[in-house]
Amino acid sequence: MTRADTRPGELLWTPSRQRTTDSAMCRFLEQVCAEEGLPARYEDLWQWSVEHLDRFWPRLATFFGVRAAGSWTPVRDREDLSGAGWFPAVRLNYADQVFARADPTRPALLVAREDADPVEVSWEHLRDQVAALAAHLRGWGIRPGDRVGAYLPNVTEAVVGLLAAAAVGATWSCCAPDYGVDAVVDRLAQIAPRVLLVADGYDYAGRRVDRTGEVAAILDQLPTVVHVVHVGTGRTPPGAHRWDDVTAGEHELVTEALPFDRPLWILYSSGTTGLPKGIVHSHGGIVLEHLKWLGLHNDVGAGSRFFWFTSTAWMVWNAAVSALLTGATVVLYDGSPTWPDRDALWQIAAATGATHLGTSAGYLTTCQRAGMRPGRDHDLSELRSVLSSGSPLPVPAWRWVYDHVKQDVWLDAPSGGTDVCTPYVGGNPLSPVYAGEMQCRFLGTKVEAWREDGTPVLDEIAELVVTAPMPSMPVTFWNDPDGERYRQAYFATFPGVWRHGDWITLTSRGTAIVHGRSDSTINRHGVRLGSADIYTVVEQIPEVADCLVIGAELDGGSYWMPLFVTLADGAVLDAGLTDRIKAAIRSGCSARHVPDEIIEVPAIPHTLTGKRLEVPVKRLLQGFPLDRAVNPGVVDRPDVLAHFVALGAQRREGEPR
């Protein structure tokens, strides 16, 4: 069993000397510190990197051999915090960087399915398909700046589509096929794509989910689409091109040399309370940031097999594809993480010889609570790193990884966001792992923790801010010509300083702890509480399947802090269980964290990428109309929203529940 006495900050793992000296981070540190006259310590390297962006980023590009034309000076031609204006004399292409490290002795992709063994895709085959599709895009008149949209699962065709669009200089934007029609149209209609790649379905939990009806409805509402490419074995829609036809034949891969900050892809904000914001990232910004993240901080490189379970709707999918920049093999999986068994991801990791396995905090917590022992049940001999993201990982799950996955494994829990498509804090192959803590602030990322008055602090919960520009900050928001929405999103709280919206503690030893979203902060009697701290405790109670806590200011000045729970099969929310939940919160957090009420609900609503809907639920309870509080099209259980509307009305009217 997992040790129950693990405490936050407990030392769990220290990398071996061999492992640190073999890492790209060690080579980079030794090279830079020798040339700059710095002590050979990570903290000194970090400090140098954020104080000398003009030297750090060109040095990183040289270290990784980035293919580019032009000079790496000047570094910027503007002063704001954004992804625009970087390296104005440099021209490059994301797709060019991917194939620069192609290794014909290893596969580019390993494609896993629920019902079949993994299939290898060679670098040659990937390049041929990208070259062919890029040639067709050019033949259809697609030029730099045009948009190519997609409605695809995590399959080879999505990778080919992204790389082909990048090669011609078009801007890529993909929605996952589990999105409903309205959610897809809300996103893609904004950017007016001329080409759309569509799948007729996807695999999940042992069944084929048909999406032919959704595809027809989406196309009916996207009048700018001139060319449709059909991916799948079903009937090709009238007038659409067959995938096999547009990827056949011999073609030379031609990549456009683009300005460094030319748009590469558009990602989207959650869209829970309005039209999703189109977040535009650049070719050069993503190349540098992802080489830094994956190549240095994750130590991914030639010979690595990188598997992160994700859908195409999550920025992690884009990052997983970027592992190709390092020469690694990328593992794709279209399916359920828990079918036919809860250890499906561990089975795939074993079958593919994955060296890096990325998943969510929720999945690892589920495995831990179920008493699973993947290290005993599967051959994980090649596994070197487990990555967890999406939300803070509870401390017991950190211990479980070392007890029941592998003793000598590097657990990395990076934290960042779609906004920058990279972490701010996370792993470092040179440093030990402490329970509940990210190992470092990332190089070139000037992360600080600020109080409300703008005072930077250590060892104290405060706002996560970034005080210097990053290349992967958005170039712009789509359809935001004067930049007003961009400024309101990040700079309204601290003018000129990027506020991400997370609570963070930066510790004296250089680690970081993320406590959850600050925009859903519970401010109870003047004391700020992090919802993630409560989830960490409650998720360890076997009878609780899922939970959500909010703090809502109500009419008349009252404050209500309920904890909503869904229960495991057979469990009953009686007085005994209620008392146990409250006692666990009091012991694991504090008396201030104990909710006013614990209420059973049919389900906890999440975004389609798995994030709890704390702010929208709070607004529903406060009486916001449903259409102003949340967009049901991006909710995994929109049917349960009416339950929270009714609860809020009853509370405000003083009716018993």
C-alpha positions, 0 to 999 in steps of 0.5 A, spaced: 500 500 500 502 507 499 504 510 505 499 514 508 504 519 512 507 522 506 507 530 507 508 536 502 515 537 501 518 530 503 524 528 498 521 522 494 527 522 489 534 524 487 537 523 480 543 519 479 549 522 477 549 519 471 542 521 469 544 528 470 551 528 467 547 525 461 542 530 460 541 536 455 540 540 461 547 539 464 550 540 457 547 546 456 548 549 463 556 547 463 556 550 456 553 557 458 556 557 465 563 556 463 562 562 457 558 567 462 563 565 468 557 563 472 557 558 478 555 551 475 548 551 479 541 551 476 538 557 480 544 561 477 543 559 470 535 561 471 537 568 474 542 569 468 537 567 463 531 572 465 536 577 466 539 577 459 534 574 454 538 577 449 543 572 450 539 566 453 534 565 447 540 566 441 544 561 445 538 556 446 537 556 438 544 555 437 545 549 442 539 546 438 541 547 431 535 551 429 534 552 422 534 559 420 536 564 416 538 571 418 541 574 424 539 573 431 540 580 433 536 584 435 532 580 439 526 584 439 523 590 436 518 592 441 517 592 449 511 589 451 509 582 454 507 578 448 510 573 442 510 579 437 516 582 435 521 577 437 527 576 432 525 581 426 531 579 422 530 571 423 526 567 418 524 559 419 519 554 419 516 549 424 515 544 419 523 544 417 525 544 424 521 537 425 524 534 419 531 537 421 532 531 426 529 525 423 532 519 424 531 513 419 533 508 424 527 510 429 520 511 427 517 518 427 510 515 430 507 509 434 500 509 433 496 506 438 489 503 438 484 500 443 483 494 439 490 493 435 497 493 437 501 499 436 503 501 428 510 504 426 510 510 422 517 512 419 520 518 418 520 517 411 512 516 410 511 522 415 515 526 410 512 523 404 505 525 406 506 532 409 509 533 402 503 531 398 498 534 402 502 541 402 503 540 395 495 540 394 494 546 399 498 550 395 495 547 388 488 549 392 491 556 392 493 556 400 498 561 402 501 564 408 496 567 412 490 562 410 487 558 415 487 550 415 482 547 420 481 540 422 476 536 426 480 530 428 482 525 433 489 524 436 491 520 429 497 520 424 492 525 419 492 530 425 500 530 425 500 530 418 495 536 417 499 540 422 505 539 419 503 540 412 499 547 414 505 549 417 510 548 411 506 552 406 505 558 412 498 557 413 495 557 420 493 551 423 487 550 428 484 543 430 478 541 434 477 534 437 471 530 434 468 529 441 466 537 441 459 538 439 457 542 433 456 549 436 463 548 440 466 547 433 463 553 430 464 558 435 471 556 434 472 555 427 467 560 424 472 566 427 478 564 423 474 563 416 478 557 414 479 555 407 480 548 408 477 543 413 480 536 415 474 532 418 474 525 421 467 521 420 468 518 427 473 516 433 474 510 437 472 510 445 471 505 450 470 499 445 465 503 440 466 507 434 463 514 435 460 516 429 460 524 427 458 524 420 452 528 422 456 533 426 461 534 420 455 535 415 452 540 420 459 544 421 460 544 414 453 547 413 455 553 418 462 554 415 461 558 408 468 560 407 471 552 407 472 551 399 476 544 400 474 539 405 479 533 406 475 526 409 479 522 414 476 515 415 473 509 412 466 511 411 462 514 406 466 521 403 461 527 403 459 530 397 465 534 394 470 532 399 477 529 397 479 523 400 485 522 404 488 517 400 488 521 394 491 528 397 497 524 400 499 520 394 504 521 389 511 523 390 512 530 392 518 534 394 517 537 401 517 545 400 517 549 407 516 557 406 521 561 410 517 565 414 518 571 419 519 569 426 513 571 429 508 569 423 502 565 426 503 557 426 497 555 430 490 558 433 488 555 440 482 557 444 480 559 451 475 555 454 469 559 452 465 557 458 462 564 459 462 566 452 465 566 445 472 562 446 478 567 444 483 565 439 490 565 441 495 565 436 502 562 437 508 563 432 513 559 428 519 561 432 516 562 439 513 555 439 520 552 436 524 555 441 519 554 447 518 547 446 525 545 445 527 549 451 521 545 455 522 538 452 529 538 450 532 541 456 526 541 462 523 534 460 530 531 457 526 528 451 531 527 445 533 522 440 531 515 442 526 517 447 519 515 446 514 520 448 507 518 450 502 524 453 495 522 453 491 527 450 486 530 445 487 535 440 483 540 444 488 540 449 495 544 448 498 538 450 497 535 444 501 540 440 506 540 445 506 532 444 507 533 436 513 538 438 517 532 441 518 531 434 523 537 434 528 533 439 528 527 434 524 523 439 518 518 437 511 520 439 506 515 441 499 517 439 493 514 442 485 515 440 481 511 445 479 511 452 484 511 458 480 506 462 478 501 457 478 495 457 481 496 464 483 502 468 490 501 466 490 502 459 495 507 459 500 503 463 499 497 458 500 502 452 506 505 455 509 498 456 507 496 449 510 502 446 516 502 450 515 509 452 520 513 456 516 519 458 508 518 460 504 524 460 497 524 463 492 528 468 492 528 475 486 525 475 488 519 472 494 518 477 489 519 483 484 514 480 490 509 479 492 511 486 485 510 490 484 504 486 490 500 489 493 499 482 500 497 481 502 498 474 510 497 476 508 490 478 503 488 472 507 491 466 514 492 463 515 499 465 523 498 464 524 503 459 520 508 463 524 514 465 519 520 467 512 520 469 508 527 467 502 530 470 498 536 468 491 539 468 491 540 475 495 540 482 497 532 483 495 530 490 501 529 495 499 521 496 499 520 488 506 523 488 508 517 493 504 512 489 508 513 483 514 511 487 511 506 491 507 502 485 510 505 478 517 505 479 522 507 484 527 510 479 522 514 475 522 522 475 515 525 476 514 531 473 508 536 474 509 542 469 504 547 470 503 553 465 497 554 460 494 554 453 496 562 453 503 560 452 503 553 450 508 551 455 509 551 462 512 556 467 514 551 472 516 544 472 521 539 471 529 539 471 533 533 470 538 536 475 534 537 481 531 532 486 523 531 487 519 533 493 512 531 494 507 536 491 512 541 488 515 543 481 522 543 481 524 549 478 522 556 474 523 555 467 529 558 464 527 564 460 521 565 464 521 570 469 515 568 474 514 571 480 509 571 486 506 577 487 501 580 493 495 584 491 500 590 492 505 588 487 510 586 492 514 579 490 514 574 496 517 567 497 514 562 501 507 565 501 501 564 497 500 569 491 499 571 484 503 567 479 505 573 474 510 573 469 515 580 469 519 579 462 516 577 455 516 570 453 517 568 445 511 563 446 506 569 449 500 570 444 502 574 438 495 576 438 488 574 439 484 573 433 480 579 431 483 583 436 486 589 432 487 594 437 489 589 442 484 591 448 482 583 449 489 581 450 490 587 455 484 585 459 486 578 459 493 579 462 494 586 464 488 588 468 490 587 475 498 589 474 499 594 468 504 591 464 505 585 468 502 578 466 497 575 471 496 568 469 490 567 474 493 561 478 495 562 486 503 560 487 508 559 492 515 560 490 519 556 495 526 558 498 529 552 495 527 554 488 521 549 487 514 552 486 507 549 488 501 551 484 494 552 488 489 552 483 486 558 479 486 565 483 479 567 479 475 562 483 478 564 489 475 562 496 475 568 500 472 566 506 471 572 512 477 575 509 482 569 508 483 566 501 483 559 500 485 554 495 480 549 492 486 545 490 488 544 497 481 541 499 480 537 493 487 534 495 484 531 501 477 530 499 479 525 493 483 521 498 476 519 501 474 512 497 466 514 497 467 520 493 468 520 486 468 527 484 467 534 488 467 541 487 468 547 492 466 554 491 465 560 495 459 565 493 458 572 495 450 572 495 445 578 496 445 581 503 452 580 504 452 573 506 457 568 504 456 561 502 461 555 501 458 549 499 462 542 497 459 538 492 460 531 491 458 525 487 459 518 490 462 512 488 457 506 487 454 504 493 456 510 497 451 514 501 452 521 504 449 520 511 451 524 517 457 519 518 460 520 511 459 528 512 463 528 518 468 524 516 469 529 510 469 535 514 474 532 519 479 530 513 479 537 511 480 540 518 486 535 519 489 536 512 487 543 511 485 547 516 478 549 520 477 555 515 477 550 509 471 546 512 465 547 507 458 550 510 455 544 507 456 538 503 451 537 498 450 531 493 449 532 486 448 528 480 455 530 476 460 535 477 461 539 470 467 540 467 470 543 461 471 538 455 479 538 457 477 536 464 477 542 468 472 543 473 467 549 472 468 553 478 467 560 476 461 558 472 458 554 477 459 560 482 455 564 477 449 560 477 449 559 484 449 567 484 443 567 479 447 569 473 442 567 467 445 560 464 447 563 457 451 568 461 454 564 466 456 558 461 456 556 454 453 549 455 457 547 448 463 546 452 461 542 458 462 535 459 455 534 462 451 540 460 445 536 463 447 537 470 447 545 469 440 546 471 441 542 477 446 548 480 441 553 477 435 550 481 440 550 487 442 557 487 435 559 486 433 555 492 439 558 496 437 565 495 430 564 496 431 561 503 427 554 501 430 548 504 433 543 499 
